[in-house]
């Protein structure tokens, strides 16, 4: 049975507020450098900035790859450390502000005095890590508000499902049609039936992003599970099978491919 230890400034091991695992948490001091007059505001990148970076042909491919990886870390909205080897010695320590990093998921939590400030307390299952970053952000926001606003949480999760359908190659406009198409491509029909139960599709369809006054906490909790169920079957499972297949010796792979093509050896 997993040990349950709440996050605390008096512990060096507790249940991570990000992934939930009971494991070592590494504490960090925080230092501050005032921004200069030339750049007095923090740089908050957007998807448009990333798009411009993708299409900027003046940047060498290797440098572009590194910049895109950095951009994805920034766009995640999560705290992360970046080593700077050209900065001056910083002697301004930010007291009463600390970070903890989880040994398991490597993500950072933010503390003010003795209070966990980020991430906020969350409800429901954690998102499938194979989900696209923008869907994970919506999913996590839905977890943060599930208790205070279950209807708002359910609306966000319907939006997650709509985005996920688009990511999987569907039109992303009509969830009813998209889910039906995914079932034909291998999605378990039970997922479609479960979605009907919570009125995502069917005769009592609720549009993604729209609040339904009938939604409650149980609806939101079901939608968390269903979003992950779709991702598990349509993203994670194929990814795992592909990784296993690619580990086979090349001769074995060719034999399988010839067998599938009906070629005799």
C-alpha positions as CSV (number, residue, x, y, z in Angstrom):
1,X,0.0,0.0,0.0
2,X,1.4,3.4,-1.0
3,X,2.5,5.6,1.9
4,X,0.5,8.8,2.2
5,X,2.6,11.8,3.4
6,X,1.2,15.3,2.8
7,X,3.7,17.9,1.4
8,X,5.4,19.8,4.2
9,X,8.4,22.0,4.8
10,X,9.4,19.6,7.5
11,X,9.8,16.6,5.2
12,X,12.3,15.6,2.5
13,X,10.0,12.9,1.2
14,X,6.3,13.2,0.7
15,X,3.6,12.6,-1.9
16,X,4.4,14.8,-4.9
17,X,1.7,17.4,-5.6
18,X,2.3,16.8,-9.3
19,X,2.5,13.0,-9.8
20,X,1.3,11.8,-6.4
21,X,4.2,9.4,-5.9
22,X,5.7,9.1,-2.4
23,X,9.3,9.8,-3.0
24,X,12.3,12.1,-2.2
25,X,11.7,15.8,-2.7
26,X,14.8,18.0,-3.2
27,X,14.6,21.5,-1.6
28,X,16.1,24.5,-3.4
29,X,16.8,28.1,-2.4
30,X,15.8,30.8,-4.8
31,X,17.9,33.8,-5.8
32,X,16.7,36.9,-7.7
33,X,18.2,39.2,-10.3
34,X,16.4,42.4,-11.2
35,X,15.5,42.8,-14.9
36,X,17.3,45.6,-16.7
37,X,16.0,48.7,-18.3
38,X,16.2,47.2,-21.8
39,X,14.0,44.3,-20.9
40,X,11.9,45.4,-17.9
41,X,9.2,42.8,-18.3
42,X,9.4,39.0,-18.1
43,X,9.3,37.2,-21.5
44,X,6.2,35.0,-21.7
45,X,6.3,33.1,-24.9
46,X,3.2,32.1,-26.9
47,X,2.2,29.5,-29.4
48,X,2.7,32.3,-32.1
49,X,6.3,32.7,-31.0
50,X,6.9,29.0,-31.4
51,X,5.3,29.0,-34.8
52,X,7.6,31.8,-35.9
53,X,10.5,29.8,-34.6
54,X,9.4,26.7,-36.5
55,X,9.3,28.6,-39.8
56,X,12.4,30.7,-39.4
57,X,14.8,29.2,-42.0
58,X,17.6,31.5,-40.9
59,X,18.2,29.4,-37.8
60,X,20.4,26.3,-38.2
61,X,18.5,23.0,-37.7
62,X,20.4,22.0,-34.6
63,X,19.9,25.4,-32.9
64,X,16.2,25.4,-33.9
65,X,15.7,22.0,-32.2
66,X,17.3,23.2,-29.0
67,X,15.2,26.4,-29.1
68,X,12.0,24.5,-29.7
69,X,12.8,22.2,-26.7
70,X,13.3,25.3,-24.6
71,X,10.1,26.9,-25.9
72,X,8.1,23.7,-25.1
73,X,9.4,23.9,-21.5
74,X,8.4,27.5,-21.3
75,X,4.9,26.9,-22.8
76,X,4.2,24.1,-20.3
77,X,3.8,26.8,-17.7
78,X,5.8,24.8,-15.2
79,X,8.8,25.9,-13.2
80,X,12.1,24.6,-14.6
81,X,15.8,25.4,-14.0
82,X,18.1,26.6,-16.7
83,X,21.8,26.7,-16.1
84,X,23.4,30.1,-16.9
85,X,27.2,30.1,-17.3
86,X,27.5,33.8,-18.2
87,X,25.7,35.5,-15.4
88,X,27.2,37.6,-12.6
89,X,27.2,36.2,-9.1
90,X,23.8,36.7,-7.5
91,X,23.7,37.7,-3.9
92,X,20.0,38.4,-3.5
93,X,18.4,35.4,-1.9
94,X,14.6,35.3,-2.0
95,X,13.7,34.4,1.6
96,X,10.4,32.6,2.4
97,X,10.4,31.4,-1.2
98,X,11.5,27.8,-2.0
99,X,11.3,25.1,-4.6
100,X,11.0,21.4,-4.3
101,X,11.8,19.0,-7.1
102,X,10.3,15.5,-7.2
103,X,12.7,12.6,-7.7
104,X,10.1,10.7,-9.7
105,X,8.6,13.2,-12.2
106,X,11.3,15.9,-11.9
107,X,8.7,18.7,-11.7
108,X,9.0,21.6,-9.4
109,X,6.6,22.8,-6.7
110,X,6.6,26.4,-5.4
111,X,6.4,27.3,-1.6
112,X,5.8,30.6,0.1
113,X,6.8,30.5,3.8
114,X,5.4,27.1,4.8
115,X,2.5,27.0,2.3
116,X,2.5,25.0,-1.0
117,X,1.6,27.6,-3.6
118,X,1.9,25.7,-6.8
119,X,0.6,23.4,-8.0
120,X,-2.8,23.9,-6.5
121,X,-4.6,21.1,-4.8
122,X,-6.1,18.9,-7.6
123,X,-8.9,16.5,-7.9
124,X,-9.2,13.5,-10.2
125,X,-6.7,11.3,-12.0
126,X,-3.5,12.8,-13.4
127,X,-3.4,13.2,-17.2
128,X,-1.9,10.6,-19.5
129,X,1.6,12.0,-20.1
130,X,1.3,11.1,-23.8
131,X,-1.4,13.8,-24.3
132,X,-0.3,16.9,-26.2
133,X,1.0,19.7,-23.9
134,X,-2.0,22.1,-24.6
135,X,-4.5,19.3,-23.6
136,X,-2.5,18.5,-20.5
137,X,-2.7,22.2,-19.5
138,X,-6.5,22.2,-19.9
139,X,-6.8,18.8,-18.1
140,X,-4.7,20.1,-15.1
141,X,-6.8,23.3,-14.9
142,X,-9.9,21.1,-14.8
143,X,-8.4,19.2,-11.9
144,X,-7.7,22.4,-10.0
145,X,-11.3,23.6,-10.2
146,X,-13.1,20.3,-10.0
147,X,-14.2,20.8,-6.4
148,X,-14.9,24.5,-6.6
149,X,-16.6,24.4,-10.0
150,X,-17.4,20.9,-11.3
151,X,-19.5,22.4,-14.2
152,X,-16.5,24.5,-15.3
153,X,-14.2,21.4,-14.9
154,X,-16.6,19.3,-17.1
155,X,-16.7,22.0,-19.7
156,X,-12.9,22.1,-19.9
157,X,-12.7,18.3,-20.2
158,X,-15.2,18.3,-23.1
159,X,-12.9,20.7,-24.7
160,X,-10.0,18.3,-24.0
161,X,-11.9,15.5,-25.7
162,X,-12.6,17.8,-28.7
163,X,-8.9,18.8,-29.0
164,X,-7.8,15.1,-28.6
165,X,-10.1,14.1,-31.4
166,X,-8.5,16.7,-33.6
167,X,-5.0,15.6,-32.6
168,X,-6.0,12.0,-33.6
169,X,-6.8,13.1,-37.1
170,X,-10.6,13.8,-36.8
171,X,-12.3,17.0,-37.7
172,X,-12.4,18.2,-34.1
173,X,-15.8,19.9,-34.6
174,X,-18.5,17.3,-33.9
175,X,-17.6,15.0,-31.0
176,X,-20.4,12.6,-31.9
177,X,-18.9,12.1,-35.4
178,X,-15.3,12.1,-34.2
179,X,-15.8,9.5,-31.5
180,X,-17.8,7.3,-33.9
181,X,-14.9,7.5,-36.4
182,X,-12.4,6.6,-33.6
183,X,-14.5,3.6,-32.7
184,X,-14.2,2.4,-36.3
185,X,-10.5,2.8,-36.0
186,X,-10.2,0.7,-32.9
187,X,-11.4,2.8,-29.9
188,X,-13.3,0.5,-27.5
189,X,-17.1,1.0,-28.1
190,X,-17.5,1.1,-24.3
191,X,-15.8,4.5,-24.3
192,X,-18.5,5.8,-26.7
193,X,-21.2,4.4,-24.5
194,X,-19.6,6.0,-21.4
195,X,-19.5,9.3,-23.2
196,X,-23.2,9.0,-23.9
197,X,-23.9,8.5,-20.2
198,X,-22.4,11.8,-19.3
199,X,-24.1,13.5,-22.2
200,X,-21.0,14.4,-24.2
201,X,-22.7,13.1,-27.3
202,X,-26.1,11.7,-28.3
203,X,-29.5,13.3,-28.0
204,X,-28.6,15.4,-25.0
205,X,-25.3,16.6,-26.5
206,X,-23.4,19.3,-24.7
207,X,-21.1,21.5,-26.8
208,X,-17.4,21.5,-25.8
209,X,-16.4,24.4,-23.6
210,X,-20.1,25.1,-22.7
211,X,-21.2,24.8,-19.1
212,X,-24.1,22.4,-18.5
213,X,-26.1,23.2,-15.4
214,X,-26.7,19.5,-14.9
215,X,-23.1,18.6,-14.6
216,X,-21.8,17.6,-11.2
217,X,-18.5,16.4,-9.6
218,X,-19.2,12.8,-10.6
219,X,-19.6,13.9,-14.3
220,X,-16.2,15.7,-14.1
221,X,-14.5,12.7,-12.5
222,X,-15.9,10.4,-15.3
223,X,-14.6,12.8,-18.0
224,X,-11.1,12.7,-16.5
225,X,-11.1,8.9,-16.8
226,X,-12.6,9.0,-20.3
227,X,-10.1,11.5,-21.7
228,X,-7.3,9.2,-20.4
229,X,-9.0,6.1,-21.7
230,X,-9.1,7.6,-25.3
231,X,-5.4,8.6,-24.9
232,X,-4.4,5.2,-23.5
233,X,-6.0,3.3,-26.4
234,X,-5.2,5.6,-29.3
235,X,-1.8,7.0,-28.3
236,X,-0.1,5.2,-25.5
237,X,-0.9,1.6,-26.5
238,X,0.2,2.0,-30.2
239,X,3.3,3.8,-29.0
240,X,4.2,0.9,-26.7
241,X,3.6,-1.7,-29.4
242,X,5.7,0.3,-31.9
243,X,8.6,0.6,-29.4
244,X,8.4,-3.2,-28.8
245,X,8.3,-3.9,-32.6
246,X,11.3,-1.7,-33.3
247,X,13.4,-3.6,-30.8
248,X,13.0,-6.8,-32.9
249,X,16.0,-7.8,-35.0
250,X,15.8,-6.4,-38.5
251,X,15.5,-9.9,-40.0
252,X,12.4,-10.7,-37.8
253,X,10.8,-7.4,-38.8
254,X,11.3,-8.1,-42.5
255,X,9.8,-11.6,-42.1
256,X,6.7,-10.1,-40.4
257,X,6.4,-7.5,-43.1
258,X,6.6,-10.1,-45.9
259,X,4.1,-12.3,-44.1
260,X,1.7,-9.3,-43.9
261,X,2.2,-8.7,-47.6
262,X,1.5,-12.4,-48.4
263,X,5.1,-12.9,-49.7
264,X,6.4,-16.4,-49.2
265,X,9.9,-16.8,-47.9
